Amino acid sequence: MLTDKNLKIFTLKECINKISNITATGEHTVGLILGLARRTVLYNKSIIEKNEWNRELYMGSQLSNKTIGIIGLGRIGKQVAKTCKSLSMNILAYDIKEH
């Protein structure tokens, strides 16, 4: 189980009425993934603190043809999958329920 490995599971089932813009939530999730893949925060910090533009030091990777694993294909998971598909990513998904 995930809890045996000290991994936490979060669900937003109870927030159905509080999260009305699932598109924005899915896009934000993919934006965070893009930031990690492209190393945006490290690059930005280097430019601000050191006035340094070292492309090779902070070279990220593109998401096209990469594989993403999505656990849970509820409203947000489906939106993330849709957005990742538009970036030509391979999608592996699991949901306890069939949709």
N, C-alpha and C positions, 0 to 999 in steps of 0.2 A: 504494500500500500504506500501511497505517497506520504502519509503521515509517519510511517516508519523511517522515511528518509528525511524527516523534518521539513517537508514541503507543505506549504499551506494551500488550501483550495478556497477560492472565493467564488461566490455566486451572487447574482443580482436578481434572483427570482422574485424576491419581495419588493423589488424596486420598479416593477413594471410601469406603474403610474408616474414614477419620478423621473424616469429616463425616457423622454418622448422622442428625442432625436438620435435614433440608433445609427443613422448614417454618419453623423458627426463623431459619435463614440468610436465606431469602427475605423473611420479615417484617422482619428487621433491615435488609436492603437497602432495603425500602420505607420503613421508619422513617427512614433517612438521607435518602431522597428527600423525605419529608414535612418533615423538619427544614430542608432547603434551601429548599423551596417556601414554607414558613411563616416562614422567617428566625428560627427558634427560638434559635439561638446568639446572634445579634446582639441580639434582644429580651431574652434572659436576661442578657446582659452589661450592657445598658443599665440594667436594673432593679437588678442587684447593685451596679454601680459608681456609677451616677448617681442611683439611686432614682427613675428616670424611667420613666413609662408613656406613651410617645408612640405611640399606635396608628398614626397616619398615617405617621410616619417609618419604621416598620418593618413596614408592611403587606406581607404575603406574598400568595401566590396559592393558590387551591384547586386540587386535582388533578383534580377531576371535569371531564370533557370535554377534558382535556389529552391529548396524545399522547405516549407513551413508546416509545422505540426499544430493543429488546432484541436484542443480538447473542449468539446461542448459546441454543438451547432444550434444554439438558441439564436435569439435575435442578433446579438453582437457577433457571435462566432460566424454566422452566415454572412454578415456584412464584411467582416475581416476577410473571409474567404473570397468574397466577390471582389474586393479591392485588390487583394493579392493576385487573384487571377488576372486582373487587368494589368498587373505589372509582370505578367508572364512567369509567375512563380508556380511551382508544383505544390499541390496541396494534399496533405495527409490529414484526415480529420477523423475524430472519434466522438460519438455521442452515445450516452447510455440508452437513449430512446431513438427509435428510427423516426426520421422526419419525412 
